Amino acid sequence: MSKQSVTVVGLGPMGRAMVEAFLDRGHPVTVWNRTASKAAGLVAKGAVQVATIEEALAANELVVLSLTDYDAMYAILEPASAALAGRVLVNLSSDTPAKARAAAEWATARGARHLTGGVQVPPSGIGKPDSSTYYSGPKDVFEAHRETLTVLTGTDYRGADPGLAALYYQIQMDMFWTAMLSWLHALAVADANGISAEEFLPYATATMESIPGFLGFYTPRIDAGAHPGDVDRLAMGVASVEHVLHTTEDAGIDPALPAAVLEIFRRGVAAGYGGDSFTRLTELFRGTTVTV
């Protein structure tokens, strides 16, 4: 059976990896990029390059967008709005849930269907079966193109709301960047004390590997709105983070990160949560603090 043809718009590292994955699996691919020279290597592998975005849209029903953000999508597609009717836009650009919902409405008004995607891997993970991408939008559209999209990564359909894929992606990025920044900060303190990144690696790894256990323990309590201080208390957390802050200052390292954590912990204590678990800080983040 012939493989579905697809257009890929945007040939940064992620877009190029997607084109190569489609080509490797026998899908005819049309490509377009504002900097046309980026397509040269892909054309040599079998991709068809077109000169205009209108030609790119006309070539195939399925159009995968791999752009910096949704503003880039509008800048490219708005002038070609007349060519959008009947297209399925799989928008794998990163942006906010609100912008994804607005983009879906914008596409629908121009006769196109919009699927939001949140790719969970770097370009090196494209084409690998253990990789995954969040999708949201019309389920019938997703199901119609699931097989083709699976060429890129595994699929995790989150629902009809166009914003859900972006939401799941961004809240995971919230965790990822915060965790990675904490690691870099710890490395700076370690280095100031003569400990190399390689020496610290097994200890950093052990700490990260312990996190799933904590998540599993606290999750049902959080969902139940229960934050008892039977395992940890926020007041104890304040003392702990103060020690981290002082260790950082003693090492001559920028204390902004632990200082920010300490400020949040102290706000929780000021709200009356000192005897509760640190998980009650979820109420602080939501702005629904209740004096206890």
PyMOL commands that set and color helices and strands:
alter all, ss='L'
color gray80, all
select helices_A, chain A and resi 13-24+36-44+53-59+70-83+97-109+123-125+139-149+163-192+197-223+234-250+256-273+278-286
alter helices_A, ss='H'
color red, helices_A
select strands_A, chain A and resi 6-9+29-32+48-49+62-65+88-91+113-119+132-136+154-159
alter strands_A, ss='S'
color yellow, strands_A
deselect
rebuild
show_as cartoon
